[in-house]
């Protein structure tokens, strides 16, 4: 089994509550995606249900030129913690992979989940092929503008949580963390 480092994004919106849309770039050797809060790639896949018919998902599929049927394969092998050197600004959600380029669209209407700042968050990461390693959770900085391409400067240098070798139960990892308490509005996790 390979070591993996998974970075996922969730968008947050509202005044005090947060609204979370999960970004699905996985510069890692992982097979899967966050399903709760829902990642862009999973929401826009055929398994995404009503979310797949959202305006943002329809635009992402159109920009992609194909549906996101391989929602569990958004990954880059052998990054080994060099995500910021490997994935270019504006391509964080696709990992720079052409088959996922529609996920990089800068929009404020991606499917999202309401969250509360400072609350405990449990990310459910569906895995189709288990791997060991560390998940690092980042949340965009206060002031993030979802209508602009997502760049590394939108994310803090350090994750707000790290979970190493979580148990795979019923086909998913469950990552528990406390959300930063200083974020309001729409963000990416």
C-alpha positions in Angstrom: 0.0 0.0 0.0 1.1 3.5 -0.7 1.3 6.4 1.7 -1.2 9.1 0.9 -1.8 12.7 1.8 -5.3 13.8 0.9 -6.3 17.4 0.6 -10.0 18.1 0.2 -11.9 21.3 -0.1 -15.3 22.3 1.3 -17.0 25.6 0.6 -18.6 27.5 3.4 -21.3 30.2 3.1 -23.6 32.3 5.3 -23.1 34.8 8.0 -22.4 32.8 11.1 -23.1 29.3 9.8 -20.7 28.0 7.3 -21.7 26.5 4.0 -19.4 23.7 2.8 -18.7 22.5 -0.7 -15.9 20.0 -0.7 -13.1 20.4 -3.2 -12.0 17.1 -4.6 -8.4 17.5 -5.6 -6.4 14.7 -4.2 -2.7 15.2 -4.9 -2.1 11.7 -3.5 -2.4 8.1 -4.2 -5.9 7.6 -3.0 -9.0 6.1 -4.5 -12.1 7.9 -3.2 -13.6 11.2 -2.4 -15.4 13.1 0.3 -19.2 12.4 0.2 -20.1 14.3 3.4 -19.6 17.2 3.2 -19.9 16.4 -0.5 -16.9 17.1 -2.8 -17.3 18.7 -6.1 -16.3 15.6 -8.0 -18.7 13.4 -6.1 -21.6 15.9 -6.3 -21.1 16.3 -10.0 -20.8 12.5 -10.7 -23.8 10.3 -11.7 -23.9 9.2 -8.0 -24.4 12.9 -6.9 -28.2 12.7 -7.2 -30.0 16.1 -7.3 -26.7 17.9 -6.8 -25.4 16.6 -10.2 -28.2 18.7 -11.9 -27.0 21.9 -10.2 -26.0 24.8 -12.4 -22.4 24.5 -11.2 -22.2 20.8 -11.9 -23.7 21.1 -15.3 -21.1 23.8 -16.1 -18.3 21.7 -14.8 -19.4 18.7 -16.9 -19.7 20.9 -20.0 -16.2 22.4 -19.4 -14.9 18.9 -18.9 -16.5 17.5 -22.0 -17.5 14.3 -20.1 -19.2 13.3 -16.9 -17.3 12.6 -13.7 -17.9 8.9 -13.7 -14.5 8.1 -12.2 -15.1 10.3 -9.1 -12.8 8.0 -7.1 -9.8 8.5 -9.3 -9.0 12.2 -8.9 -5.4 11.7 -7.6 -1.8 12.3 -8.5 0.8 9.6 -7.7 4.0 10.2 -5.8 3.4 13.8 -4.7 4.9 13.0 -1.3 3.9 16.3 0.4 5.0 18.5 -2.6 1.4 19.5 -3.4 2.2 23.2 -3.7 5.1 22.6 -6.1 3.1 20.0 -8.1 -0.3 21.6 -8.6 -0.5 25.0 -10.1 -2.7 27.9 -8.8 -6.2 27.8 -10.4 -5.9 24.0 -10.8 -6.3 22.9 -7.1 -9.7 21.3 -7.6 -8.7 19.3 -10.6 -5.1 18.6 -9.5 -4.2 19.7 -12.9 -5.7 16.6 -14.5 -7.5 17.3 -17.8 -10.3 14.8 -17.0 -11.3 16.9 -14.0 -10.7 20.5 -15.3 -14.3 21.5 -14.9 -13.9 21.3 -11.2 -11.6 24.4 -11.3 -14.4 26.7 -12.4 -14.5 29.8 -10.1 -18.1 30.0 -9.0 -20.1 30.8 -5.9 -22.8 28.2 -6.5 -21.1 24.8 -6.0 -23.2 22.4 -4.0 -22.4 23.0 -0.4 -23.1 22.1 3.2 -23.9 24.5 6.1 -21.4 24.2 9.0 -20.9 26.1 12.2 -17.6 27.8 12.9 -15.7 26.1 15.7 -18.0 23.0 15.6 -16.8 19.5 15.3 -16.8 18.2 11.7 -16.8 14.6 10.6 -15.7 14.2 7.0 -16.9 11.0 5.4 -14.4 10.0 2.7 -15.7 7.1 0.6 -12.8 4.9 -0.4 -12.9 2.3 -3.3 -9.3 1.2 -2.7 -8.0 1.5 0.9 -4.6 3.2 1.5 -2.8 4.2 4.7 -1.5 7.6 5.3 -2.4 11.1 6.5 -5.4 13.3 5.6 -4.6 17.0 6.0 -7.6 19.3 6.2 -7.3 22.9 5.1 -10.0 25.7 5.0 -9.6 28.8 2.9 -8.6 31.9 4.7 -11.2 34.5 5.8 -11.8 36.8 2.8 -11.6 34.0 0.2 -13.5 34.9 -3.0 -15.1 31.9 -4.6 -15.6 33.8 -7.9 -11.8 33.9 -8.3 -9.6 30.8 -9.2 -8.6 28.9 -6.1 -4.9 29.4 -5.4 -2.5 28.2 -2.8 -2.3 31.6 -1.3 -6.1 31.2 -0.4 -5.1 28.4 2.0 -3.1 28.7 5.2 0.3 27.1 5.3 -0.7 24.6 8.0 -3.8 22.4 8.1 -6.4 22.9 10.8 -6.4 19.1 11.3 -4.5 16.0 10.4 -5.8 12.4 10.7 -3.3 9.5 10.2 -4.4 6.0 9.2 -8.1 6.3 10.1 -10.1 3.1 10.1 -12.0 2.2 6.9 -15.5 1.3 8.1 -18.3 0.4 5.7 -16.4 1.7 2.7 -15.4 5.1 4.2 -12.9 6.9 6.4 -14.5 9.2 9.0 -12.2 12.2 9.8 -13.2 14.2 12.9 -11.9 17.7 13.4 -12.8 21.0 14.9 -13.5 23.7 12.4 -11.7 27.0 12.7 -13.9 29.4 14.7 -12.9 32.5 12.7 -14.5 31.8 9.3 -17.8 33.0 8.0 -19.2 33.1 4.5 -18.4 30.8 1.7 -15.1 28.8 1.9 -13.4 25.8 0.5 -12.3 22.8 2.7 
